Amino acid sequence: MDDLLHQCFFHALKYKVKKSDLPLLTSTFLRNYLFACCPEGQQVDIKKSSYKKLSKFLQAMQQRNILQVKELSKGVESIVEIHWKHPDVISFVAPETVLPLETCETSDGGRKQPYQPPEIITLYGINAKMLPLFQASGHRKGDLLNPSDVRSVIITYVKTNELVYSDNKNFVTVDPLICDCLLDASEKHDLLLLKWDDLLTRCLERMQPSHRVTFPGSSPVVRKGNIEPIEITVAQRASNKKVTIIKNLELYGLDPLSVGSLLQQRVQASFSCTVLPGTKDRVQVQIQGNQVSQTGKLLLEHFKIPRKYISGLDLAVKAGKKK
């Protein structure tokens, strides 16, 4: 794991990070740069390396005079300088199996690739309770399916077992297996039919939600639960001053410092980045005033983040009515 970590680290420094990217949040460097240089079929896990933590690894690289890390905001570390002429950086040669170099950002004037939003796919895991409905299709506990796959399996099960209600094909007959998997205790003696939509909805509600995120040029990452939206809130501070707070940008491959800087240019207001309470490596942007409208435009129009992945857009200041 140490060898893989070093390989991805030097690949990221030499071919992806530009001088204009600095200062660069260490958490953003890990997610958007280092992970992106991991060879296909492999995955960097710092916890399994001798360093155990990203901060310790970067501290070791700083001691080797490869880069410099500073705490620009309280509790938020950023890479502020990279010594690209360091012998270890100059001598590094990227393996051919990793990302093609033409897709990478170089530190010596290479063209920076524009941000592309990740592909996010909702998945559903087969748990023990739902397994009987999926076994006939060859699936096992823990398998992850997209909604259309779930629908296909359920339709096949219903038709194979001739459960379509003969008097009204919009309904499905509840057999013992569907009863055990999908009905509540209070329904088991009275509910004999289910509408198709109700049947499929109940299946998805009883499965384990997950999601797969794929950033351009990176291996897909699968996490349990639904992906958290980019959360925009407005808070009241001293002297009735309002601030806009933006959270979860990193989940979508966005650097909070970069987003804050772009907003600052648009609205001419000061901003800061602070550690998100309750987390160790998540950062929130705080900018003066109610800037929900401009934040929304930036995320929707500039970064092309789908509206369904942004919450709080309704908090924008409403335009005054024309007299």
C-alpha positions as CSV (number, residue, x, y, z in Angstrom):
1,M,0.0,0.0,0.0
2,D,2.9,2.4,0.7
3,D,4.2,1.8,-2.8
4,L,0.8,2.5,-4.4
5,L,0.3,5.6,-2.2
6,H,3.7,7.0,-3.3
7,Q,3.1,6.2,-6.9
8,C,-0.3,8.0,-6.9
9,F,1.1,10.9,-4.9
10,F,4.0,11.7,-7.3
11,H,1.7,11.1,-10.3
12,A,-0.7,13.7,-9.0
13,L,2.1,16.2,-8.2
14,K,3.8,15.9,-11.6
15,Y,0.9,15.6,-13.9
16,K,-2.3,16.9,-12.3
17,V,-1.7,19.7,-9.9
18,K,-1.0,23.2,-11.4
19,K,0.5,26.2,-9.7
20,S,-2.8,28.0,-10.1
21,D,-4.5,25.2,-8.1
22,L,-2.6,26.3,-4.9
23,P,-3.5,26.6,-2.2
24,L,-5.2,23.2,-2.4
25,L,-7.2,21.7,0.5
26,T,-5.5,18.4,1.5
27,S,-8.8,16.6,1.5
28,T,-9.5,17.9,-2.1
29,F,-6.0,16.8,-3.1
30,L,-6.7,13.3,-1.9
31,R,-10.1,12.9,-3.5
32,N,-9.7,14.8,-6.8
33,Y,-6.0,14.3,-7.6
34,L,-4.4,11.4,-5.7
35,F,-7.3,9.0,-6.1
36,A,-7.6,9.9,-9.8
37,C,-4.1,8.6,-10.4
38,C,-4.8,5.2,-9.0
39,P,-4.4,2.4,-11.6
40,E,-7.6,0.7,-12.7
41,G,-8.6,-2.2,-10.5
42,Q,-6.6,-0.9,-7.5
43,Q,-7.6,1.4,-4.6
44,V,-5.5,3.6,-2.3
45,D,-6.4,3.0,1.4
46,I,-4.2,5.2,3.6
47,K,-5.4,3.4,6.7
48,K,-3.7,0.3,5.4
49,S,-0.4,2.1,4.8
50,S,2.3,2.6,7.3
51,Y,1.2,6.3,7.6
52,K,-2.4,5.5,8.7
53,K,-3.5,9.1,8.1
54,L,-3.2,11.6,5.2
55,S,-1.9,14.3,7.6
56,K,1.0,12.0,8.7
57,F,1.8,11.1,5.1
58,L,1.9,14.8,4.0
59,Q,4.0,15.6,7.0
60,A,6.5,13.0,5.9
61,M,6.5,14.5,2.4
62,Q,7.0,17.9,3.8
63,Q,10.0,16.7,5.8
64,R,11.5,15.5,2.5
65,N,11.0,19.1,1.2
66,I,8.6,17.9,-1.5
67,L,5.7,20.2,-0.5
68,Q,4.6,22.6,2.2
69,V,1.3,22.3,4.1
70,K,-0.2,25.1,6.2
71,E,-3.3,25.7,8.2
72,L,-4.9,28.6,6.4
73,S,-8.1,28.4,8.3
74,K,-8.6,27.0,11.8
75,G,-8.5,23.2,11.5
76,V,-8.2,23.3,7.7
77,E,-4.9,22.3,6.1
78,S,-4.0,23.2,2.6
79,I,-1.0,22.4,0.3
80,V,0.5,25.9,-0.3
81,E,3.7,25.0,-2.2
82,I,5.0,22.2,-4.2
83,H,8.7,21.8,-5.2
84,W,8.3,20.4,-8.7
85,K,12.1,20.5,-9.2
86,H,12.6,18.0,-6.4
87,P,14.6,15.0,-7.7
88,D,11.8,12.6,-6.6
89,V,9.2,14.5,-8.6
90,I,11.4,15.0,-11.7
91,S,12.5,11.4,-11.8
92,F,8.9,10.0,-11.5
93,V,7.5,8.3,-14.6
94,A,3.8,7.5,-14.7
95,P,2.9,3.9,-15.5
96,E,1.2,3.4,-18.8
97,T,-1.8,1.7,-17.1
98,V,-2.8,4.9,-15.3
99,L,-4.7,7.8,-16.8
100,P,-3.5,9.0,-20.2
101,L,-1.3,12.0,-19.7
102,E,-3.3,14.1,-22.2
103,T,-6.2,14.0,-19.7
104,C,-4.1,15.2,-16.8
105,E,-3.3,18.7,-15.7
106,T,0.5,19.4,-15.8
107,S,2.5,21.8,-13.6
108,D,4.5,23.3,-16.4
109,G,1.8,25.1,-18.4
110,G,-0.4,22.2,-19.5
111,R,-4.0,23.0,-20.2
112,K,-6.3,22.7,-17.3
113,Q,-9.3,20.5,-17.9
114,P,-12.7,22.1,-17.1
115,Y,-14.7,20.7,-14.2
116,Q,-17.1,17.9,-15.1
117,P,-19.8,16.8,-12.6
118,P,-19.6,13.2,-11.5
119,E,-22.0,10.6,-12.7
120,I,-24.2,9.6,-9.7
121,I,-26.2,6.4,-9.9
122,T,-28.6,5.2,-7.2
123,L,-28.2,1.6,-6.3
124,Y,-30.1,-0.8,-4.0
125,G,-28.5,-3.6,-2.0
126,I,-30.2,-7.0,-1.5
127,N,-30.5,-7.7,2.2
128,A,-31.5,-10.9,4.0
129,K,-35.2,-10.0,4.2
130,M,-35.5,-9.3,0.4
131,L,-33.2,-12.1,-0.7
132,P,-36.0,-14.7,-1.4
133,L,-37.4,-12.4,-4.1
134,F,-34.1,-12.2,-5.9
135,Q,-32.6,-15.7,-5.5
136,A,-34.4,-17.1,-8.5
137,S,-32.7,-14.5,-10.7
138,G,-29.3,-15.7,-9.5
139,H,-28.6,-12.8,-7.2
140,R,-27.0,-13.0,-3.8
141,K,-27.2,-11.1,-0.5
142,G,-25.2,-7.8,-0.9
143,D,-25.6,-7.5,-4.6
144,L,-26.2,-4.0,-5.8
145,L,-28.8,-3.3,-8.5
146,N,-30.0,-0.1,-10.1
147,P,-33.8,0.6,-10.1
148,S,-34.4,-0.7,-13.6
149,D,-32.7,-4.0,-12.6
150,V,-34.8,-4.3,-9.5
151,R,-37.9,-3.7,-11.6
152,S,-36.9,-6.3,-14.2
153,V,-36.3,-8.9,-11.5
154,I,-39.7,-8.3,-9.8
155,I,-41.6,-8.3,-13.1
156,T,-39.9,-11.6,-14.0
157,Y,-40.8,-13.1,-10.6
158,V,-44.4,-12.0,-10.9
159,K,-44.9,-13.4,-14.5
160,T,-43.0,-16.6,-13.8
161,N,-45.2,-17.4,-10.9
162,E,-48.4,-16.2,-12.7
163,L,-49.2,-13.6,-10.1
164,V,-50.8,-11.0,-12.4
165,Y,-54.4,-10.7,-11.2
166,S,-56.6,-12.0,-14.0
167,D,-59.5,-9.6,-13.4
168,N,-57.3,-6.5,-13.5
169,K,-53.8,-6.6,-14.8
170,N,-52.8,-3.5,-12.9
171,F,-52.7,-5.6,-9.8
172,V,-50.5,-8.4,-8.6
173,T,-51.6,-11.3,-6.3
174,V,-49.8,-11.4,-3.0
175,D,-48.2,-14.9,-2.6
176,P,-46.6,-16.1,0.6
177,L,-43.1,-14.9,-0.5
178,I,-44.3,-11.4,-1.4
179,C,-46.3,-11.3,1.9
180,D,-43.2,-12.1,4.0
181,C,-40.9,-9.7,2.1
182,L,-43.1,-6.7,1.5
183,L,-46.1,-6.6,3.9
184,D,-46.3,-5.1,7.4
185,A,-47.6,-7.3,10.1
186,S,-50.9,-5.5,10.2
187,E,-51.4,-6.2,6.5
188,K,-50.6,-9.8,6.2
189,H,-54.1,-11.2,6.7
190,D,-56.1,-8.5,4.8
191,L,-54.0,-7.4,1.8
192,L,-54.4,-9.8,-1.1
193,L,-53.5,-7.6,-4.0
194,L,-50.9,-4.9,-4.7
195,K,-50.7,-2.4,-7.6
196,W,-47.6,-2.7,-9.7
197,D,-46.3,0.7,-8.6
198,D,-46.9,-0.1,-4.9
199,L,-45.2,-3.5,-5.3
200,L,-42.0,-1.9,-6.9
201,T,-42.0,1.0,-4.4
202,R,-42.2,-1.4,-1.4
203,C,-39.3,-3.4,-2.9
204,L,-37.0,-0.3,-3.2
205,E,-38.0,1.0,0.3
206,R,-37.0,-2.3,1.9
207,M,-33.6,-2.6,0.2
208,Q,-30.4,-1.1,1.3
209,P,-29.9,2.3,-0.5
210,S,-26.4,3.0,-1.9
211,H,-24.9,5.2,-4.6
212,R,-22.0,5.0,-7.0
213,V,-20.1,8.1,-7.9
214,T,-17.8,8.2,-10.9
215,F,-15.6,11.2,-11.5
216,P,-14.1,11.6,-15.0
217,G,-10.9,9.7,-15.3
218,S,-11.4,8.0,-11.9
219,S,-12.5,4.6,-10.7
220,P,-16.1,4.5,-9.4
221,V,-16.7,4.8,-5.7
222,V,-19.6,3.0,-4.1
223,R,-21.0,4.2,-0.7
224,K,-23.9,3.1,1.4
225,G,-26.9,5.4,1.8
226,N,-28.1,8.2,-0.5
227,I,-25.6,10.8,-1.5
228,E,-26.0,14.0,0.6
229,P,-27.0,17.1,-1.5
230,I,-24.9,20.2,-1.6
231,E,-26.6,22.0,1.3
232,I,-27.1,25.8,1.2
233,T,-28.3,27.5,4.4
234,V,-28.6,31.1,5.6
235,A,-27.7,31.9,9.2
236,Q,-28.0,35.0,11.3
237,R,-24.9,36.5,12.9
238,A,-24.2,39.4,15.2
239,S,-25.8,42.7,14.4
240,N,-28.5,40.9,12.3
241,K,-25.9,40.2,9.6
242,K,-26.6,37.2,7.5
243,V,-24.2,34.6,6.1
244,T,-24.6,31.9,3.5
245,I,-23.2,28.5,4.4
246,I,-22.4,25.8,1.8
247,K,-21.7,22.2,2.7
248,N,-20.8,18.9,1.0
249,L,-19.0,20.4,-2.0
250,E,-16.3,17.8,-1.8
251,L,-18.8,14.9,-2.4
252,Y,-19.2,16.4,-5.9
253,G,-15.5,16.9,-6.6
254,L,-15.7,20.6,-5.9
255,D,-12.9,22.4,-4.0
256,P,-14.5,24.6,-1.3
257,L,-11.7,27.2,-1.6
258,S,-12.2,27.5,-5.3
259,V,-16.0,27.8,-4.9
260,G,-15.6,30.4,-2.2
261,S,-13.2,32.4,-4.4
262,L,-15.5,32.3,-7.4
263,L,-18.4,33.5,-5.2
264,Q,-16.3,36.3,-3.7
265,Q,-15.6,37.5,-7.2
266,R,-19.2,37.5,-8.2
267,V,-20.7,39.1,-5.1
268,Q,-17.8,41.1,-3.7
269,A,-18.2,39.7,-0.2
270,S,-15.6,38.0,2.1
271,F,-15.7,34.3,2.7
272,S,-14.0,31.7,4.9
273,C,-13.6,27.9,4.9
274,T,-14.0,26.0,8.2
275,V,-14.1,22.4,9.2
276,L,-17.7,21.0,9.1
277,P,-18.7,20.3,12.7
278,G,-18.7,16.6,13.5
279,T,-16.2,15.8,10.7
280,K,-12.4,15.6,10.3
281,D,-11.9,16.3,6.6
282,R,-15.1,18.0,5.4
283,V,-15.1,21.8,4.9
284,Q,-17.9,24.3,4.7
285,V,-17.8,27.7,2.9
286,Q,-19.2,30.7,4.7
287,I,-19.8,33.9,2.8
288,Q,-21.3,37.2,3.9
289,G,-24.9,38.0,3.1
290,N,-27.7,36.0,1.6
291,Q,-25.9,34.7,-1.5
292,V,-28.2,31.8,-2.2
293,S,-29.2,33.0,-5.6
294,Q,-25.6,33.5,-6.9
295,T,-24.5,30.2,-5.3
296,G,-27.3,28.4,-7.1
297,K,-26.4,30.0,-10.4
298,L,-22.7,29.0,-9.9
299,L,-23.6,25.4,-9.1
300,L,-26.3,25.0,-11.7
301,E,-24.9,26.9,-14.6
302,H,-21.2,27.0,-14.2
303,F,-20.5,23.6,-12.6
304,K,-23.6,21.9,-14.1
305,I,-24.6,20.2,-10.9
306,P,-28.2,18.7,-11.3
307,R,-30.8,20.7,-9.3
308,K,-31.9,17.5,-7.4
309,Y,-28.5,17.4,-5.7
310,I,-28.7,20.9,-4.3
311,S,-30.9,21.8,-1.3
312,G,-31.8,25.3,0.0
313,L,-32.2,27.1,-3.3
314,D,-35.6,28.3,-2.0
315,L,-33.8,30.5,0.6
316,A,-32.8,33.0,-2.1
317,V,-33.9,36.6,-1.6
318,K,-37.2,37.1,-3.5
319,A,-37.3,39.9,-6.0
320,G,-39.5,42.8,-5.0
321,K,-42.9,43.0,-6.6
322,K,-43.3,45.6,-9.3
323,K,-45.6,48.4,-8.5
